[in-house]
Amino acid sequence: QVQLVESGGGLVQPGGSLRLSCAASGFSLDYYNIGWFRQVPGKEREGVSCISSSDASTYYADSVKGRFTISRDNAKNTVYLQMNSLKPEDTGVYYCKRFPYWGRGTQVTVSS
């Protein structure tokens, strides 16, 4: 049974950092592209970052480029999203995805 479980969210001040984790079970991460998405109430879910299975190449949305870093640890079957220099507009529920499966999300709130 495929499962994705996000963790690491929380409340952080602007300029702070968080590291999100996406722990996978039921499959091996190294065979799949994995993406991070975020959603705020009233808006569509948007893609934030993804990492490929083949060569670990990465993609970032313009809004997070230079601040977020995606990585994977195949031994732990986990994908990470390191988020630095957080801004209030980064607030939202963050989800990881291995098509067509979604995790349940973890809340990130950036506020002073």
Residue, then its C-alpha position, 0 to 999 in steps of 0.5 A: q500500500v502506497q503511503l506518503v507522510e509529510s512532517g516538519g511543518g510548524l510556525v516560524q518567523p519570517g526569515g526562518s527555516l524549516r525542513l519538511s520530510c516526506a516519508a514513503s512506504g509501499f514503494s521505493l522512492d528511487y524509481y519515481n519522481i517526487g513533487w512538493f506542492r502547497q495550497v492556501p485556502g481559496k487558491e489552487r494547489e501549486g507546484v513548489s519543487c520536484i526531484s527526478s528519479s533518474d538523475a536527481s535533477t530538480y525543479y523549483a517554482d520561481s517564487v522559491k528558487g534560491r531559498f528552497t532545496i529539495s533532496r532525497d535519501n533513498a536509504k531512508n525512502t524519504v524526500y526533504l524540502q529545506m526551506n530557508s528565508l521563509k516569507p509570509e507568502d510561503t504559508g500553506v499546507y505542503y503536500c508531497k506527491r508521487f503520481p497519483y498519490w498524495g500525502r495528507g499534508t503538513q501546515v507551514t505558517v510564517s508569521s511574526 
